[in-house]
């Protein structure tokens, strides 16, 4: 029984060693995309897996610059606070010794409509700050396509051509010699 357990442990260790060995033949493609391009990513992934079954494709959201994320976060918090003040009805201008503007009076007469306006207007600004329009593709951590630079998405033919060229360029010499002889 003890011998069986030791041999299973040795086989498991060997399989881990072999699995973590030379992965130079495995291509890793990473696609970073804006939220609106998730469906495009899924379509490209499905088509590429059919044509290149050995490729590993990862996808993730392309984040905007930190300043835009902070602006969006500020508007998110400000929106909640403003809606809360509108609902409670406490005049914030009185705290500063100022007379309330007409917009405040209108918001108190039309609380539901005012809250909806604040919510939708703030969401519009937040989405604009968080939207990048990016669709960036890298192969083995080397950028191969950028929608931010090119201004458009790659066609499926362009993407396949990029992958085929990369595969041709990275074939080891001993493999190319065997094919020609």
Secondary structure as UniProt FT lines:
FT   HELIX           2..19
FT   TURN            24..25
FT   STRAND          28..33
FT   HELIX           35..37
FT   HELIX           38..51
FT   TURN            53..54
FT   STRAND          56..61
FT   HELIX           66..88
FT   HELIX           92..96
FT   HELIX           102..109
FT   HELIX           111..130
FT   STRAND          135..139
FT   TURN            140..141
FT   STRAND          142..146
FT   HELIX           147..150
FT   HELIX           156..169
FT   HELIX           173..180
//
